[in-house]
Amino acid sequence: MIDHSEKLFNDGYTIINSCIDNKLLKKIKDTINFKLSDINEIADKKPLPKLEDNFKKAILKKSQFHVQKILSKYLMDLNLIDEIFKSPKLLQELTKLLGPDLEYMTDFEMAINSRYTNKKDTYLIKKYHQEFWSGMGIEALQLWIPIVLAKDSGTMELIKNSDKWGHIPHENKEPVFLPKKIEKIVLQISEGSVAALSALTLHKTIKNESKNIRIALPITVKNTYYPNTNNSDLFNFRKIKKSYFTRLRKTLGNSHFSPFRTKKKF
Ligand SMILES: [Fe+2]
């Protein structure tokens, strides 16, 4: 059994293997395809086109950025992201990594990469960056959850142990300096598994040159009580799990422990 805390500390990343059920992944894929059909104004009762074709059509109607926003919100509205975090193995490993009070950032945005993605768009094809640059603190973990990932469609590349370098000087969303000796790692991951990175681990998009679309969910998770080391307080988080301590606080309703707060008067 992998000690993910050890692996994260040693390498700046880890992969929690086979922790999301196939049925849930299929449900999410079908939901994405359904929403793309909606964007494309395909009549309700018509059979859904192939995901790749549906996506190609959708980005002719709206920008890919906009399509990703719509799809991410739709998955949130249907509580499908909550469903992911109910996956027993994933929940267990995140609890071991971060503790019993967990929450995820709801302002995430789906990352789609296909042969139809504009290769010059540095927002969609990201250069080496640290999540820290965008406000994520070192108290949190960045998850990369592949939803549609054929073997030939690429993943992401990261620099092993770059989290130990601290906050890397950057300009225009890329490092201004990198050490000469670096160990680049292409993430070896498949659908159903989840990668976890530190906020300081340098990573970048690998362009998908295959015929298959790639869809992943980059989602930040953190412990409710870990001190904010960056701009986490500017983002929205939804609870995944509450410890006994948190449940008791909620039940008591206030920090003064008002006696008999809910006792009926006679
Ligand atoms: Fe990133």
Residues whose N, C-alpha, C, O or C-beta is under 5 A from the ligand:
A	BS01	LIG	none
